Amino acid sequence: MWAIHLFDWKQVAIAVARMHLGMFAGAGLSLICGTFVVRGLRWLVVLGLPLDWRHFWQSFCANGAASGLATLTPFQMGEIVKIRMIPDHHGSAWRLGVSAFFVERALDLAGVIGMGGCGFALRREMTWVAAACLLLPVWGSLALCVIAPLSRHLPARLQPYVQLLHYRSRVIGTGFFTVVLWLLYAALWWTSVRAINVELDFSQIAMLLGGVMLAIVATMTPGGLGVAELGSRGIMLWLGKSHADADAAAIALRLLTPLLVLFGGACLAVLMRYRHNANLKRMPTDPNDTID
């Protein structure tokens, strides 16, 4: 809470009053929807589930709900929603989901580091290094495939949790989707900051996104509350922006939280409604009958 006193709330109020709400809400919701689409496709790819409409919209809603919950809860609790949607045909869906979760999080961490490294390299005019950094999730997926044989030396009880490492096409495909996902996150952050009349180029947005997300991961606070604001404000000042622009950008990024919660809550409601209807269809019509 002490971080609140660092902001010039009078200047923040002026910046918010001049905010382009149509751009913020319209473009913001469109990009959030885009991130849910990519996350949904990535989840199906890493699990090896069919890319049909039924699986896709369930994965879309589950990932949307997970994103919304992630802004309110610590320790990736929203990911439980995703794991619960896996059809348990072979009795090990939970372990399969946990394995997929760790693959995604490892590549997301590579995406965060790569985004920050890309911004820093662009600032130094090292274009090829920046491109290599941007593709860090792909290099990370290849590294996971290389070390996959070593997982056979793990205890037997841990083997199911790393089984996805042996499916190279899934892991590498997840790496490519992760690159697209973090580019969408960069576009979302640029839109929110630009809507409040603060101008940043791609290198600055990349450094801002990478630095703030690393701080959030390190602290494990729910939604990065307080940490995100301090991190974004500090990075903006380091980039040479004024205190007014730094404060405005930090608040603009925080205003994305209600959009994520709103959209994620809608996805969760749709998913719960679907499950409720599915359970009703499975209910026995005869009192003497039982549900399989």
N, C-alpha and C positions, 0 to 999 in steps of 0.2 A: 504493500500500500504506500510505502514511502516514495515509490517511484512517481506517484501522482504529482508530487510537489515539484518535480523537475520540469513539468510542462507549463507553458504559458497558455492557460486555458482561454484567455481573452482572444489571443491570436488564433487558437484552434477553432474557437466558435466562429470567428470571421471566415476562416478557410472553409469550414463545413457549410456555412451559409452560402458561400459562392460555389459549392460543389455542383458538378454536372450530374444530377441524380439520375437522369435518363441513361447516360453513358454508364454510370456506376452500376445501376440495377440491371439494365438491359444486357450490356456486354458482360457484366459480372455473372449473371445467371446463365447466360449462354456458355461462357467458358467453364463454369462450374459443371454444367451439364456435360460439356465435352470431357472434363476430367473423370466424371462418373462413367461415361461411355468407355474411355480408355481403360480405366480401372476394372470395369466389368469384363471387357475383352481379355485383359491381362490375367484376371483370375481364372477364366475359363481355359486359357492357354496353359497356365502353369499346372492346372489340375488335369488337363487332357480331356475336358468335357466337350461334348459336341457344341459347335458354334451355330446352333439353331436359335430361332426366336424365343422359344420357351426358356431355354437356359440363359439366353442373353438378358432378357428383361428381369429375371430373378437375380442374376449376378449384378445387373445395373442397380436394382433397388437395394440389394444387400451391401454393395460397396458405397452407395449413396448414404445409407443409414450408418454405415461404419464411419464415413467421413464426418457426418454430423455429430455422432457420439464422440468422436475423437477430439472435437473442439471443446467438449464439456467434461471428459473423463481422462484420467491418466493411464499410463501403461497399456495403450492400445486396446482398451476394453471393447471398443466398437468392433474390433476384428472378430470377436466371438460370434457376432451376427453372421459374418461371412462363412465362418467355419461350420455353423449349424445348417447352412443351406446345402451342404454336400450330401448327395444320396448315399446312404450307407449300405451298399450292396455286398460288401465283403467284411463288415465288422470292424474296419479300421479307419473309418472316415475321419475320426478326430485326429489320429496320428498323421493321416494324409494332409489334413488341413493345417496342422501345426508345421509340417514340413514345408508346405507351400507358403505359409506365413513367414517363415524364416528366410526363404528364398527371396520373397518380395521385399522384406525389410532390409536384407543385405544389399540388394540392388538399389533400393531407395536411398540407403546411406551412400552408396557409390554415386547416385544421382545428385545428392546434396553436395558432396565433395566436388564432383565434376562440375556442377553449376558454378560453385564458388571459384574453382580453379579456372574455368572458362572465362569468367568475368575478369579475374586478375590477369590472365594471359592477354586478353584483348586490350586491357589497359596498358600493357607493355608492348602492344602491337606484335604479339607472337601468335599469328593467325593459326598456324598448323598445330601449335600446342593447345590453343583454345578448342579447336575441333576435336583433338584427341581427348581433352578433358570432358567435352560435352558427351562423348561416346563412352565415358567411363563405365556406365552400367553394362554396356555390351562387353567391354574388356572384363568386367567383373563376372559376367555370366560365363565367359570362356574360361576364366580362372576356376570357377566352381566346377566346371566340367573336367578340368585337368586334375583337380584334387579329389574328384569323386571316388576314384579307386581306393584312396586312403581310408574312406569311410568304412570299408570292409573290416578294418582292424578295430572298429569300435565295438563295445559290448553288444550282445545280441538284442538286448532290450532297447537299445538306441537306434538300431538299424532302420525300423519303420519311419523314424522321424527324419531320416536323411535320404529316403529312397528316391525322392524326386531328382536328386543330383545325378542319377544315372540316366535320366531322360534328357539328352542333350538338346533336342529340338525344342522341348518345352522351356528349358532354362534360357537358352539363347533367345527364343521368341519373347520371353518375359523381359529380357534385357533391352530389346528394341522398343517394346511397349513402354518401358520405364523411361527411356530417353524422350519419347513423345509426351509422356505424362508430365515430366518436369519442364518441358518447353511450354506446355499449356499452363502450368503453374506460374511460370515466368510471365506469360501473357496476361494472366489474371492479376498478378501483382502490378504489372505495368499499367493495366487498365484502371485499377483502383487508385493508384498514385496519380496518374494523369487526370483522372476525374476530379481530383482536388487541386488541380492546376500546379502540380509539381512535375517538372520534366526530368526524365532519366533516360539514358540510352541503354542498349541491351547489356553492355558490360557492367553498368552500375546496377541494373536490376538483377543480373546474375549474381553479383557479389552480395547484394542485399539479401536475396533469397537464400543463397548458400550459407551466409553467415548467420542469419536469424534462425534458420531451420536447424543448423548445428547447435546453436545455443539452446533451442527448445528440446532437442534430443538429449543433450547433456544434462539438462535440469529435470526433465521428465515431469514438468508441471502441466496440469490439465489445460490443454489448448495454448500452452505457453503464456498464460496470463501474467502480465508484468514483465516477463523475460523477453517476449517478442517486442514489446514497446521499447524497452531499454535497448535491446539489440538493434532494432531498426533505427532508433534515434541516434545511437552511437555510430553506426555505420554511415548514416546519412551525413553526420557531421564530419566524419573521417573523409568522406568523398568531397568535402568542401561546400556542402549545402548550408544554407542559413539555418539558424535555430527555428525560425518560423516554418521553413520547408520541412525540416526534420520532424518537428512536432506534428505537422499536418499529415505527413506520410505515415507516421506511426499510427495515428488515429484512423486514417483511411484503411490501412491494412487490418486494423482491429474491427472495422465496420464490415469486413467480409465474414466475420463470425456469425452474425444473425442470418446472412444469406445461406451459409453452409448449414446452420441448424434448421432453418426453414425448409430448405430443399431436402436435407437428409431426413427430417421428420416426416415429410410427405412420402419419401421412399419407404421409410419404416412402416408407416400406416398402410401403404399399399401391400407391402410384403406380409404384414400381420393379417390383413384382410384376406389375402390369398391363402395363407396357411389355415385361417379359420374356416374358409369355405372348403378347403381340401379335407379338413378333419370332419366337417359335416357330411361330406360325400362318403366318407369311410365309416360313418356311424351305422351300426346294424339296424335293419328295419324291424327285426323280430327281437323281443326282449331276451329270447333264449340264445340268440346268435351272439358271437363274439367278434371282436375286431382282430384281424391277423396282426 
